[in-house]
Amino acid sequence: MSYTTRFANLTDKENLLELYKRVSKIIGGIARTESEITETYIINNLKKSINNGICLVIDQPNGDKIIAEIHCYKLPPSVFDHILSELTIVVDPEYQNQGLGTLLFNSLLKHIENNRTDILRVELIARESNVKAITFYEKLGFKIEGRFERRIDNKTENFEADIPMAWFNKNYTPQNITAMTADSLSAESTRIC
Ligand SMILES: CC(C)(COP(=O)(O)OP(=O)(O)OC[C@H]1O[C@@H](n2cnc3c(N)ncnc32)[C@H](O)[C@@H]1OP(=O)(O)O)[C@@H](O)C(=O)NCCC(=O)NCCS
């Protein structure tokens, strides 16, 4: 089966709500429980990612569902302008372990390398017991940066650690240098004229 990624748009909101509800039924993955997956949560994520980040989805071949999604976005204040945060990825339980998560991440990171020289850092947090996700992120080039002790109340056992991870864009270009270069170029051309 061949799958392709595309950028999400606001008309995807119902399909994304259904996808997140299916994924949240499996305990130990995303932080939110099924009752916390609301239309407001989905729309807010979509708007922030479309306006100030990236949201990619994979459609079900020969169907009308969305079967996988990844999103991340910039957080205020402006000192964080070089960072895409709040990264979440979900793959429909029926389609997991078939390479869709890898396809989404590779598309996202390639897009950032090729088109987003303003982004230096992509960051995410995974609960320590989500070994599958952490192993997966490490293979993609994310590095563990520490641990937030007892951050997750998993409601069944004790509190568990949340693991912050980051990936760096080798093509990042400091934006003030870009602006300065553009300014000096225009000063230069002014002088020549
Ligand atoms: C985590 C998730 C996004 C991965 O997507 P996926 O499509 O299943 O992943 P892929 O098929 O592309 O496999 C990616 C990697 O997962 C890892 N993996 C798969 N099964 C694993 C397992 N049982 N244990 C440990 N790692 C495992 C491997 O590193 C694999 O790489 P490989 O192909 O080199 O072996 C998906 O399982 C998911 O949506 N889980 C529920 C939601 C969730 O946990 N989101 C992340 C919150 S931080």
The ligand as an SDF file (V2000), in Angstrom:
LIG
                    3D

 48 50  0  0  0  0  0  0  0  0999 V2000
    4.2180    6.2460   18.2130 C   0  0  0  0  0  0  0  0  0  0  0  0
    3.5090    6.1500   16.8420 C   0  0  0  0  0  0  0  0  0  0  0  0
    3.2320    7.5410   16.3260 C   0  0  0  0  0  0  0  0  0  0  0  0
    4.4500    5.4080   15.8690 C   0  0  0  0  0  0  0  0  0  0  0  0
    3.8220    5.3460   14.6050 O   0  0  0  0  0  0  0  0  0  0  0  0
    3.8820    3.9980   13.7320 P   0  0  0  0  0  0  0  0  0  0  0  0
    3.2750    4.2900   12.4040 O   0  0  0  0  0  0  0  0  0  0  0  0
    3.2960    2.8920   14.4980 O   0  0  0  0  0  0  0  0  0  0  0  0
    5.4520    3.8180   13.6140 O   0  0  0  0  0  0  0  0  0  0  0  0
    6.2950    3.0880   12.4570 P   0  0  0  0  0  0  0  0  0  0  0  0
    5.5320    1.9060   11.9140 O   0  0  0  0  0  0  0  0  0  0  0  0
    6.7210    4.1270   11.4940 O   0  0  0  0  0  0  0  0  0  0  0  0
    7.5180    2.5490   13.3070 O   0  0  0  0  0  0  0  0  0  0  0  0
    8.4270    3.4750   13.8210 C   0  0  0  0  0  0  0  0  0  0  0  0
    9.3100    2.8970   14.8660 C   0  0  0  0  0  0  0  0  0  0  0  0
    8.5150    2.5480   16.0130 O   0  0  0  0  0  0  0  0  0  0  0  0
    9.3620    1.7630   16.8340 C   0  0  0  0  0  0  0  0  0  0  0  0
    8.6070    0.6160   17.3170 N   0  0  0  0  0  0  0  0  0  0  0  0
    7.5940   -0.0170   16.7000 C   0  0  0  0  0  0  0  0  0  0  0  0
    7.1030   -0.9610   17.5080 N   0  0  0  0  0  0  0  0  0  0  0  0
    7.8200   -0.9120   18.6490 C   0  0  0  0  0  0  0  0  0  0  0  0
    7.7720   -1.6010   19.8880 C   0  0  0  0  0  0  0  0  0  0  0  0
    6.8450   -2.5400   20.1290 N   0  0  0  0  0  0  0  0  0  0  0  0
    8.6590   -1.2530   20.8690 N   0  0  0  0  0  0  0  0  0  0  0  0
    9.5890   -0.2810   20.6670 C   0  0  0  0  0  0  0  0  0  0  0  0
    9.6510    0.4100   19.5040 N   0  0  0  0  0  0  0  0  0  0  0  0
    8.7830    0.0970   18.5320 C   0  0  0  0  0  0  0  0  0  0  0  0
   10.5200    1.3520   16.0270 C   0  0  0  0  0  0  0  0  0  0  0  0
   11.5830    2.2460   16.3620 O   0  0  0  0  0  0  0  0  0  0  0  0
   10.0680    1.6240   14.6060 C   0  0  0  0  0  0  0  0  0  0  0  0
   11.1650    1.7730   13.8030 O   0  0  0  0  0  0  0  0  0  0  0  0
   11.6720    0.5120   12.9040 P   0  0  0  0  0  0  0  0  0  0  0  0
   10.7560    0.4730   11.7210 O   0  0  0  0  0  0  0  0  0  0  0  0
   13.0690    0.8970   12.5560 O   0  0  0  0  0  0  0  0  0  0  0  0
   11.5780   -0.7180   13.7560 O   0  0  0  0  0  0  0  0  0  0  0  0
    2.1930    5.3230   16.9390 C   0  0  0  0  0  0  0  0  0  0  0  0
    2.4760    4.0780   17.5010 O   0  0  0  0  0  0  0  0  0  0  0  0
    1.0910    5.9930   17.7360 C   0  0  0  0  0  0  0  0  0  0  0  0
    0.2930    6.7660   17.1930 O   0  0  0  0  0  0  0  0  0  0  0  0
    1.0100    5.6780   19.0360 N   0  0  0  0  0  0  0  0  0  0  0  0
   -0.0690    6.2020   19.8730 C   0  0  0  0  0  0  0  0  0  0  0  0
    0.0670    7.6890   20.1020 C   0  0  0  0  0  0  0  0  0  0  0  0
    1.4120    8.0570   20.6570 C   0  0  0  0  0  0  0  0  0  0  0  0
    1.9930    7.3560   21.4740 O   0  0  0  0  0  0  0  0  0  0  0  0
    1.8980    9.2170   20.2070 N   0  0  0  0  0  0  0  0  0  0  0  0
    3.1410    9.7440   20.6740 C   0  0  0  0  0  0  0  0  0  0  0  0
    2.9230   10.5090   21.9440 C   0  0  0  0  0  0  0  0  0  0  0  0
    4.4560   11.1560   22.5730 S   0  0  0  0  0  0  0  0  0  0  0  0
  1  2  1  0
  2  3  1  0
  2  4  1  0
  2 36  1  0
  4  5  1  0
  5  6  1  0
  6  7  2  0
  6  8  1  0
  6  9  1  0
  9 10  1  0
 10 11  2  0
 10 12  1  0
 10 13  1  0
 13 14  1  0
 14 15  1  0
 15 16  1  0
 15 30  1  0
 16 17  1  0
 17 18  1  0
 17 28  1  0
 18 19  1  0
 18 27  1  0
 19 20  2  0
 20 21  1  0
 21 22  1  0
 21 27  2  0
 22 23  1  0
 22 24  2  0
 24 25  1  0
 25 26  2  0
 26 27  1  0
 28 29  1  0
 28 30  1  0
 30 31  1  0
 31 32  1  0
 32 33  2  0
 32 34  1  0
 32 35  1  0
 36 37  1  0
 36 38  1  0
 38 39  2  0
 38 40  1  0
 40 41  1  0
 41 42  1  0
 42 43  1  0
 43 44  2  0
 43 45  1  0
 45 46  1  0
 46 47  1  0
 47 48  1  0
M  END
$$$$
